[in-house]
Amino acid sequence: MLDRKSVQSQEYRDAMAHYAGHVQLVTTEFDGVRRGVTVTAACSVSDDPPTVLVCLNRSNPNNWIFIDSGTFALNSLAVQHQAMAAAFAGFDGKSADERFAMADWDTITTGSPALLDAKAVFDCRLLEHTAMATHMVLFGEVVGLRTGHAHSSLLFMDREWRSL
């Protein structure tokens, strides 16, 4: 058992692995380039106005497209999306085009890719972003919304896929 007053990065990551997170895809498109990233660090901020936040790693230069586009869609994944979540997490080396070819997409309001069979899609206009340590936190006003079927949610906990 670990009980310390100072915390190392690896110890923190190991402890956070016990935190169950709902797996989601955050997507955007800018100047004909689509980007999607698997995340568990996303949540509701407010319902008036409807606002969500998403955390993305700042060290990946490809993630700056979310700032440049000014829009993003937060796609809530179900258990049948596990292979796609792994692909968008970069676990299998697929290109962006190959990743997006794994599913059917449309757009709702902003032009960001919206997964047709997602549990829910929150289509957002970027309100603001801030740097916090290794990550950027995006705050988005939900300007479009779609809910889907009631399939089991895809979770990630103890470094494994789970469902609920």
N, C-alpha and C positions, 0 to 999 in steps of 0.2 A: 504494500500500500504506500502511496506517495502522499506526503504531507510536508510541503515546503512553503517558505515565505517568498521565494523567488521562483519564477516559472520560465523554463526554457521553451523555445519554439516547438521542438519535437514533443515534449511532454504535453504542451497545450494541444497540439494536433491529435495526439493519442487520446487525450481526454475528450476532445470534441467529437471523436469518432463514435463515442457512445450516445451522442445527441442524434435523435432521429430527425431527418429532414425530408420534407416533401420535395421530390425531384421535379424540377421545372426546366423548360428551355426558354431562354431569353433570346429573342431574334430581332434583327433589324435589316434594313436595306438602304444603301446610299450609293448613288451614282452607278447603279446596276450591280453592285457588289452586295451579296447576302452574307450575313454572319449569324451564327447561332452558337450558344454556349449552354451547357448543362450546368445548372446551379441548384443549390439547396438554401443559399443565403438570400432569401426573398420573403417579403411579408407585406401585410396590409399596414398602412400608416394611419389612414383616416377614411371614413365613409362620406364625409362632407367637406370638401369635394373628395370623391373617390381617389385615393392615392396609394401607390405601392412603392416599395423600395427594393432594389436589387444591388447586390455587391458583386463586383467583378475585379479580377486580379489586374492591377495596374502595370505589372511587368510584361504583359503580353501586348505588344503594339497593335495587334489586330483588334483589341477591344476598344480602341479609341473611336472606331466607327460608330459606336453607340452615342458618343458625344457629337460627332460630326453630323449624324443623321437627325438628331433631335427627337427621335421617336424610337420606341421599342414595343414588342409584344411579349408578355409573360404568359407562356403556355404551360398549364398544369398537366402533368403527365399521369397516365394510368399504367397499370402493371404490364399491359401489352406493348408499352413503349420502351421497355428495358433495353433492347438492342440499339434503338435510336439514341437513348440517353447515353449509352456507353460510347457510341460513335461521336456524338456532339461533345463528349468529355475528352475526346482525343485518344481513347483507349485502343483504337484499331487502325489508326493512320489513314482513315478515309479523308478525301478532299471535301471541301465545302459542298461542291456540286453533288458528290456521292452521298453525303449526309442528307441533304435536302431531298434527294431522290428516294429516300427511304419512306417518305410519307407524302400525303396530299396536303397542299397548302393553298390558302387564298389570302385576301386581306380584308380588314374590317373598315377602318377609318383612316389610319395613318399611312398605310402602305407597307407596314412591317409584316413579314410573313406570319400568318396565323395558321396553326395546325388544325386541320378540319375535324379530327376526331379527339381533340384535347378535352380533358374534363372541364376546363374553363380557359378562356383566353381573355387577358386584360390588355387591351390595345392602348398604348400610352404615349402622351406627349411629354417629353423630358422637361421637368420644371426646373431642376437644378441638379448639380452633381458636386461631390466634395471628395477630397482625398482623405483617406483614413488609413494610416500605416501602409500596408502592402496593397490595399484595395481602393477602388473608387466606389462610392455609393451613389447610385442613380435614384432620384425621386421622380416618379412619373404620375401625371394626372391621367386617370383612366377615362378615355374619351370614346372608347368602344368596348363592347363586352359580348361574349358568347359563352353559354354553358352547354355542355355536352351530356353524354351518357353517364350513368352512375356506376362506372367500372371501379374496381379497387384502385386506390391511389398507389403510386410508385414511391417508395421511400428508400433512403440510404442510411444505414446505421451499422456500426461495427465493421465498416468498410465492405458491406455487402448490400445487395439489392434486397428489399423487403416489400411486402404489400400490406395494405390495411383496408 
